[in-house]
Structures are given as structure tokens and as C-alpha cells.
């Protein structure tokens, strides 16, 4: 809805008793206004979970009423922090299912590892809890669809932890792009280029006594423990994480897809290539990747992951927009401003962007507003935004996982007649060759196939469909199965 309408809605719905819902949802009617206290349970207390705690503690009339953590050391440390901050200790649990049965909890805030995100979201919806879920909402395509089905059936608010959805400057730029202010968008580009390091090798061993290994694994079909899983490096293993493409990159993927025409859902083509260069470690996911996807209307998304550090490393966690007439917009709406580069190499011009349509107050406040107004559409980054953005990354990752080794050179990319993709992959290759120093004699890229995808059925078609469809849904451990969408 237009920005003015949305703000007018926020001012008037409490009095009028109206509610706009996402398609297929129903309101619970539990909250009558801003005076009601919202009681939140935070699930996963290490790393990003600390940001969740501080985010909810900073909201008016919001209580962190319960916390869930499978590591007793982390749990004890967090309980002491909360008691010091608030003057009382919240309820504590090791198993999220104990919180789901608590009638006093209104919402769950999920900061557990990726492989838990969708199942916790689904369970939360089934128990009538509103859900704030860290990115990516899904660990694979199939479970993301079930999370959407759960929101549609139970009518709860689900908000994705993509904070840039709360930025009115980004929203305003995308409004202008879709209105044709710069001509037609040709491709939208995201970067996740931040330096990281190798993780070495950790032996298989018994899990530490402070860790509930069964609950840490949850739905992930992981049999053996090693210390590189806990507490962060799980990101770099396929059964628990999604690599940096759908880690930090989820933010920039979501922004890139946000700029695509509103009637587009999923891409019809996707491919990726890259590798895990230099580190020679236990990790599985690439530290270098170029991915591309094409939508039914011909618009494209390109993505660049570049984590290997070197002297002169260019840190890029940002987005760019390329238009059919040769113009380009770059910059950062969060940290600064945008620049428009006219066709033909003219003088770049700073853009004045009118604020776009977001629910005010940032990511934490917008979630609470959506709960109090009983309106899932007010979430900045709702369940549909989350699903479409995550699937974009999953398809690129799946192409990479089906790839084959190809000599490390600028001709490794198999882009057909897509000159733009070839050009931008060439730029990444030059960085890896000249900056990082990857040798062209002996090194290899992993080059994935061009996968075709049906946005309606959310299944692969054509060549490679059988192998690609296997990757749409992970196997789950007994007792932690993600249900079918029809049975949610």
C-alpha cells in the first residue's frame, strides 16, 4: 500500500477495529492496542541472539519472558545478564517445545542455527505464537514453502530478520526503480564481500557435557560431533548452514530481489560457480562465488561472494542496479546515499530519495506493531518476502552443489550469450587471480549447471531436474520432521 495509506492505517486501525491481513490469514484478536505487554521468548542466545535480547529490551512494554538455549554455559551467562539488566530472571528452557506450550508467551524470536529456522517457525505458528526469525528463514526451498503455509493457516505475524526491509531510503529507491525513474531495470546486483578466514580441522569427538547435542542437531541429519559446528562455523557446512551467500548475503539477496518487478516471485533460471580457495580446511561451502538468476520477465539478479582476505581487499556489502539504457545506481542507503551514473559515462549525480513505505521504528518495533495491530502485512519483511528471497539463494547454492571442476580461468563461466554475467564474473576472476593470487595452473572452479525452475510448482524442470529436485528438501531426523505443507 502507499506510504501515506500505511501511516494513516497505523494511526486509525486501533480505533476503527480494522485489520488488513496477508492473503489467506486470519487474525487471533489477542491484542487490543499498544498498552498490552508483549511477552517474547528468545531462542538461541549466542551471537545474534544477544542482539535479539537487546532489541526486545529496548522496546516499550515488551518483556523477554523466557529464553531457550542448548548450551548450559551460554544459558547461565545470559540469565545473569538479564537479571542484572531487568532485575529479575526470565524462565529458562533447553527445549523450545517447553516454551511453545507456555500460554503466557506471545511470540518467539529465533536466533538458532539455520537448520532450525523453519521448523521453529512452523511450530511457533501451530501454537499461535508470532515469530521473528533470523535470516535465512529457510534452510532449503521445501521447508520455506511449509513456513509460508503455516503463516497462511494460523494467521500469526512472521517477520524475517532482514533489517534493511525497515529502511525507508531503500524502500524509496525501489519505489522509484519500479516506477521507471531510471528506465527499465536490467539486473540487480548484490555483494557479500567481507573478509573471513579458514576454520582448520576439528576431530570427531564426543560433544561437551554442557551442550545438548541432540537438540542442537534437531532436524539436521548430522551424525557426528566436531567442534567446528559450535557455535559459529556451522555456517560453512551444508547440513547446518548455507554459506555466506545465504548468511550475510541474505540481506543483500533480499535487497536485490526487492528491486525486481512486484509481480515476480521466483526465478526461472539460476546458476553459480566458485570455490573454496586457499584455506584448505574442513568447511564445505564456497568462499568465492558468482551467482546469477533470471526471472520470467527477463530481469536478472547477480550475486558476488568474496571472503578471502588479501592486501588491498575491497570490502563490499552492498547493492547496485543496472538499467537497460546503460545507467546505473550504486551506494548504500543505510550508511550513506545513492549515486546515479548516467549512460555513456557522464558525471555521477547524488540522488535525493523520498522516503518509501515501511512500518516505522525499525525491525524490532515493526514486529511489535504488527502484533499489536493484529496485521501480518505490517511486518517489515513478511513471510513471502522471506521465502522469495531465500529461495533465490537456495537455487544458486544448489547449482553450485551440482557443479563440476573446471580449470581456473576467466572462461570457466557457462553463461551462454549472457554478456553481462560473463563480464561481471570476469571482474571477480581478476580479483581472485591478481589480488588473492590463485594460480591459473592447477586451481579449479566448481561450475554449476544452469538450472530451470517452475515458480508455481517450486520444482525444477528440464536438464538436471532429477538431481536438483533432491536438493529442494533436506532429510530430517526422527522426531524433528518438517511436515508437508498440506498437513501443517
C-alpha positions in Angstrom: 0.0 0.0 0.0 1.2 3.6 -0.5 3.3 5.1 2.3 0.7 7.6 3.3 -2.0 5.0 3.4 0.1 2.8 5.6 0.9 5.5 8.1 -2.8 6.6 8.2 -3.6 2.9 8.9 -1.3 2.8 11.8 -3.0 5.9 13.2 -6.5 4.8 12.7 -6.9 1.0 12.9 -6.9 0.6 16.7 -9.9 3.0 16.9 -11.7 1.6 13.8 -11.1 -2.1 14.6 -10.0 -2.8 11.0 -7.3 -5.2 10.0 -5.5 -5.9 6.7 -4.1 -9.4 6.6 -1.8 -11.2 4.2 -3.8 -13.4 1.8 -5.2 -16.4 3.4 -4.5 -15.4 7.0 -6.8 -14.9 10.0 -6.3 -12.7 13.0 -6.2 -14.0 16.5 -7.6 -10.8 18.1 -5.4 -11.3 21.2 -4.1 -7.7 21.3 -6.3 -4.6 21.6 -3.7 -1.8 21.5 -0.3 -0.5 22.3 -0.9 -0.7 26.1 -0.8 -4.5 26.1 2.5 -6.1 27.1 4.1 -8.4 24.5 5.9 -11.4 26.1 8.8 -12.7 23.9 10.8 -15.9 24.2 14.3 -15.7 22.6 15.6 -19.0 21.2 19.3 -19.2 20.8 21.4 -16.9 22.9 24.8 -16.9 21.4 26.0 -14.4 18.8 22.9 -13.0 17.0 20.7 -14.0 20.0 22.4 -11.3 22.0 21.2 -8.7 19.5 17.6 -10.1 19.8 17.7 -9.7 23.6 18.9 -6.1 23.4 16.4 -5.4 20.6 13.4 -6.5 22.7 14.7 -4.9 25.9 14.8 -1.6 24.0 11.0 -1.7 23.1 8.3 -0.2 25.3 6.1 -2.7 27.2 7.9 -5.7 25.7 9.2 -8.4 28.1 11.8 -11.1 27.5 9.8 -13.6 29.4 11.6 -16.8 28.5 14.9 -17.9 26.9 15.9 -21.1 25.3 19.5 -22.4 24.9 21.0 -25.8 24.4 24.4 -24.8 25.8 24.3 -24.5 29.6 27.3 -22.2 29.8 25.7 -19.7 27.4 22.3 -20.1 29.2 23.8 -19.3 32.6 25.7 -16.3 31.3 22.6 -14.9 29.6 20.4 -15.4 32.7 22.9 -13.4 34.7 22.9 -10.7 32.1 19.1 -10.4 32.0 18.8 -10.5 35.8 21.3 -7.6 36.0 19.5 -5.7 33.2 15.9 -6.1 34.3 16.1 -7.0 38.0 14.6 -10.4 37.5 15.4 -13.7 35.7 13.1 -14.9 32.9 12.0 -18.5 32.6 14.7 -20.7 31.1 14.4 -23.8 28.9 16.7 -26.1 26.9 13.9 -27.4 24.5 11.8 -24.9 22.5 8.8 -27.2 22.8 8.5 -26.3 26.5 8.1 -22.6 25.5 5.5 -23.4 22.8 3.3 -24.9 25.5 3.5 -21.8 27.7 0.2 -19.9 27.2 1.9 -16.7 28.6 4.3 -16.4 25.6 3.0 -14.3 22.8 6.0 -14.5 20.4 9.2 -16.4 19.8 12.4 -14.8 18.5 14.6 -17.3 16.7 18.4 -16.9 16.6 19.3 -20.6 16.5 21.3 -22.1 13.6 19.9 -22.1 10.1 18.8 -25.7 10.0 16.3 -25.0 12.9 14.8 -21.8 11.5 11.8 -23.2 9.5 10.8 -25.9 11.9 10.8 -23.5 14.9 8.8 -21.0 12.7 6.3 -23.7 11.8 5.9 -25.0 15.4 5.5 -21.4 16.6 2.7 -20.7 14.1 1.0 -24.0 15.0 1.0 -23.0 18.7 -0.4 -19.5 17.9 2.9 -17.7 18.6 4.1 -14.8 16.5 7.5 -15.4 15.0 10.6 -13.2 14.5 13.1 -15.4 12.7 16.7 -14.7 11.8 17.8 -14.9 8.2 17.5 -17.1 6.3 14.0 -18.2 7.2 14.6 -21.5 5.5 17.5 -23.9 5.1 16.0 -25.2 1.9 13.3 -24.5 -0.6 10.8 -27.1 0.6 10.7 -26.2 4.3 10.4 -22.5 3.3 7.1 -23.3 1.5 5.8 -25.1 4.6 6.6 -22.0 6.7 4.5 -19.9 4.3 1.7 -22.5 4.6 1.9 -22.3 8.4 1.5 -18.5 8.3 -1.4 -18.7 5.9 -3.2 -21.2 8.0 -2.7 -19.8 11.5 -2.6 -16.1 10.8 0.4 -15.2 13.0 2.8 -12.4 12.3 6.1 -13.7 10.8 8.9 -11.3 10.3 12.2 -12.1 8.7 15.5 -10.8 10.2 16.4 -8.8 7.1 16.7 -5.4 8.8 17.1 -3.5 5.5 13.4 -4.0 4.9 12.9 -1.4 7.6 15.0 1.2 5.8 12.8 3.9 4.2 15.5 5.1 1.9 16.0 1.7 0.3 12.2 1.3 0.1 12.1 4.7 -1.6 14.8 3.8 -4.1 13.0 0.6 -5.1 9.7 2.5 -5.5 11.4 4.9 -7.9 13.1 2.0 -9.8 9.8 0.2 -10.3 8.1 3.5 -11.4 10.7 3.7 -14.2 12.5 6.8 -13.0 15.8 5.4 -14.3 14.4 3.4 -17.2 13.8 -0.3 -17.0 15.9 -2.3 -14.6 18.0 -4.9 -16.4 19.7 -6.6 -13.4 20.1 -6.0 -9.7 23.4 -6.9 -8.1 24.3 -7.9 -4.5 27.7 -8.2 -2.9 28.7 -10.2 0.2 32.4 -9.4 0.2 33.7 -9.4 3.7 37.0 -10.9 4.8 36.9 -14.2 6.7 39.4 -16.9 7.5 39.8 -20.7 7.4 38.4 -22.8 10.2 41.0 -25.6 10.2 40.1 -29.2 11.0 38.4 -30.4 14.2 38.3 -34.1 15.0 35.2 -36.1 15.5 34.7 -36.5 19.3 32.1 -36.7 22.0 30.1 -33.4 22.4 30.9 -31.4 25.5 28.8 -32.1 28.6 27.4 -28.5 28.6 25.9 -29.0 25.2 22.6 -30.9 24.4 23.8 -32.3 21.1 20.5 -33.9 20.3 18.7 -30.6 20.5 21.4 -28.7 18.7 21.1 -31.0 15.7 17.3 -31.0 15.8 16.1 -31.6 12.2 19.6 -31.7 10.7 20.7 -35.2 9.6 24.1 -34.8 11.3 25.5 -37.9 13.0 28.9 -37.0 14.4 30.1 -34.0 16.5 33.1 -31.9 15.9 33.9 -28.5 17.4 33.7 -26.6 14.2 29.9 -26.8 14.4 29.5 -25.0 17.7 28.9 -22.0 17.9 29.5 -20.3 14.6 31.3 -22.3 11.9 28.2 -24.4 11.3 27.5 -21.8 8.6 30.1 -23.4 6.4 28.6 -26.9 6.3 25.7 -27.8 4.0 23.6 -29.7 6.6 23.5 -26.9 9.1 24.3 -23.7 7.1 24.1 -22.1 3.6 27.5 -20.5 3.2 27.9 -16.7 3.1 25.5 -16.5 0.1 22.6 -17.2 2.4 24.3 -15.9 5.6 25.4 -12.3 5.4 24.4 -12.4 1.8 20.7 -13.0 2.6 20.4 -9.3 3.4 21.8 -8.2 0.0 20.0 -11.0 -1.9 16.7 -9.8 -0.4 17.5 -6.2 -1.4 18.4 -7.3 -4.9 15.2 -9.2 -5.3 13.2 -6.4 -3.7 14.1 -4.2 -6.8 12.7 -6.7 -9.2 9.1 -6.0 -10.5 6.5 -6.8 -7.9 4.7 -9.4 -9.9 7.8 -11.7 -10.0 8.1 -14.4 -7.4 10.8 -16.9 -8.1 13.4 -17.0 -10.9 13.1 -19.5 -13.8 16.8 -20.0 -14.2 19.7 -20.0 -11.8 23.4 -21.0 -11.8 26.6 -20.4 -9.8 30.3 -21.1 -9.8 33.1 -20.6 -7.4 35.3 -22.4 -4.9 36.8 -22.6 -1.5 40.2 -21.3 -2.2 43.4 -21.1 -0.2 42.0 -22.1 3.2 42.4 -25.9 2.8 40.1 -26.5 5.8 37.1 -28.6 6.9 34.5 -26.2 5.5 32.2 -27.2 2.6 30.6 -24.0 1.3 32.4 -21.7 -1.1 34.4 -18.7 0.0 34.2 -17.3 -3.6 31.1 -17.4 -5.7 29.4 -15.7 -8.7 25.7 -16.5 -9.0 23.0 -15.4 -11.4 19.3 -15.8 -11.7 16.7 -14.8 -14.3 13.0 -14.1 -13.7 10.1 -14.7 -16.1 10.1 -11.1 -17.1 13.7 -11.2 -18.2 15.1 -9.2 -15.2 18.1 -10.7 -13.5 19.9 -10.9 -10.2 23.7 -11.2 -10.0 25.5 -12.0 -6.7 29.1 -12.0 -5.7 30.6 -13.7 -2.6 34.3 -12.9 -1.9 35.6 -13.8 1.5 39.4 -14.5 1.0 41.4 -11.7 2.5 44.4 -10.1 0.8 46.3 -6.8 0.8 44.1 -4.2 -0.8 40.9 -6.2 -0.1 37.8 -4.3 -1.1 35.1 -4.8 1.5 31.7 -4.7 -0.3 28.4 -5.5 1.5 26.1 -3.5 -0.8 23.8 -3.5 -3.8 23.9 -2.0 -7.3 21.3 -1.5 -10.0 21.9 -1.6 -13.8 19.4 -0.3 -16.3 18.7 -1.2 -19.9 19.9 2.2 -21.2 23.3 1.8 -19.6 22.6 3.8 -16.5 23.5 2.6 -13.0 22.7 3.3 -9.3 25.1 2.4 -6.6 25.9 3.5 -3.0 24.3 2.5 0.3 21.0 3.8 1.6 21.8 2.6 5.1 25.3 4.1 5.6 25.2 7.0 3.2 23.5 7.9 -0.1 23.0 6.7 -3.6 24.7 7.9 -6.8 23.2 7.7 -10.3 25.7 7.1 -13.1 24.1 8.2 -16.4 24.6 6.2 -19.6 27.7 6.8 -21.6 29.9 7.7 -18.6 28.5 11.1 -17.7 29.2 12.8 -14.4 27.6 10.8 -11.5 24.9 12.6 -9.6 23.8 12.2 -6.0 20.2 11.0 -5.7 17.6 12.7 -3.5 15.3 9.8 -2.4 11.9 10.5 -0.9 11.3 8.0 2.0 9.5 4.8 1.0 6.8 2.8 2.7 7.9 0.9 5.8 6.4 0.4 9.2 8.2 2.9 11.4 10.5 2.2 14.2 13.0 -0.3 12.7 12.9 -4.1 12.6 12.1 -4.7 16.3 9.4 -2.1 16.6 7.7 -3.1 13.3 7.3 -6.6 14.5 5.7 -5.4 17.8 3.5 -3.0 15.8 2.3 -5.8 13.6 1.4 -8.0 16.6 -0.5 -5.2 18.4 -2.4 -4.2 15.2 -3.0 -7.9 14.5 -1.8 -7.4 11.0 1.0 -9.6 9.5 1.3 -7.3 6.5 2.8 -4.6 8.7 5.9 -6.7 9.3 8.9 -5.3 7.5 10.0 -8.4 5.7 6.9 -10.7 5.8 6.8 -14.4 5.2 6.5 -14.0 1.4 9.4 -11.6 1.2 11.4 -14.1 3.3 10.5 -17.1 1.1 11.2 -15.5 -2.2 14.5 -14.0 -1.1 15.7 -17.2 0.5 14.8 -19.4 -2.5 16.8 -17.1 -4.8 19.9 -18.0 -2.7 19.0 -21.7 -2.4 18.8 -22.1 -6.2 22.2 -20.5 -6.7 23.7 -22.7 -4.0 22.1 -25.8 -5.4 23.6 -25.1 -8.8 27.0 -24.8 -7.2 26.5 -28.1 -5.3 25.8 -29.9 -8.6 28.8 -28.4 -10.2 31.9 -30.0 -11.7 35.6 -28.9 -11.6 36.7 -26.6 -14.5 40.1 -25.0 -14.9 40.5 -21.7 -13.0 40.3 -19.2 -15.8 38.0 -16.4 -17.0 36.4 -18.7 -19.5 35.1 -21.1 -16.8 31.7 -19.5 -16.6 29.0 -21.1 -18.8 26.7 -18.2 -19.3 25.6 -18.8 -22.9 25.1 -15.5 -24.6 24.7 -13.5 -21.3 27.4 -11.0 -21.8 26.6 -9.1 -18.6 27.1 -12.2 -16.5 30.3 -13.1 -18.3 31.6 -9.5 -17.7 30.9 -9.4 -14.0 32.2 -12.9 -13.4 35.4 -11.7 -15.2 35.8 -9.0 -12.7 35.6 -11.4 -9.8 38.0 -13.7 -11.5 40.5 -10.9 -11.9 40.4 -10.2 -8.2 41.0 -13.8 -7.3 43.8 -14.2 -9.8 45.6 -10.8 -9.4 44.6 -9.9 -5.8 44.3 -13.2 -3.9 46.9 -14.8 -6.1 45.0 -18.0 -7.1 47.2 -19.6 -9.8 45.7 -20.4 -13.2 47.8 -23.5 -13.5 46.4 -26.1 -11.1 43.4 -24.4 -9.4 39.9 -25.1 -10.3 36.4 -23.6 -10.2 33.3 -25.6 -9.3 30.9 -24.7 -12.1 27.3 -25.5 -11.6 24.7 -26.1 -14.4 22.1 -23.7 -15.5 19.0 -24.9 -13.6 15.5 -24.2 -14.7 12.7 -23.8 -12.2 8.9 -23.5 -12.2 7.9 -20.7 -9.9 4.4 -22.1 -9.5 5.2 -25.7 -8.5 8.6 -24.8 -6.9 10.2 -27.7 -8.7 13.0 -28.0 -11.2 12.3 -28.9 -14.8 14.5 -29.8 -17.8 18.1 -30.9 -17.7 19.5 -31.7 -14.2 15.9 -31.7 -12.7 16.2 -35.0 -11.0 19.4 -34.2 -9.2 18.3 -30.6 -8.5 14.9 -31.6 -7.0 16.7 -33.8 -4.5 18.3 -30.7 -3.1 15.0 -28.9 -2.6 14.3 -30.6 0.7 16.8 -32.0 3.3 16.2 -35.2 5.1 15.2 -34.7 8.7 16.0 -36.7 11.9 13.2 -38.6 13.5 11.2 -36.5 15.9 12.2 -33.3 14.1 10.5 -33.7 10.8 9.2 -30.7 8.9 5.6 -31.6 7.9 4.2 -31.4 4.5 2.6 -28.1 3.5 -0.8 -29.7 3.2 -0.6 -31.1 6.7 0.8 -28.2 8.6 
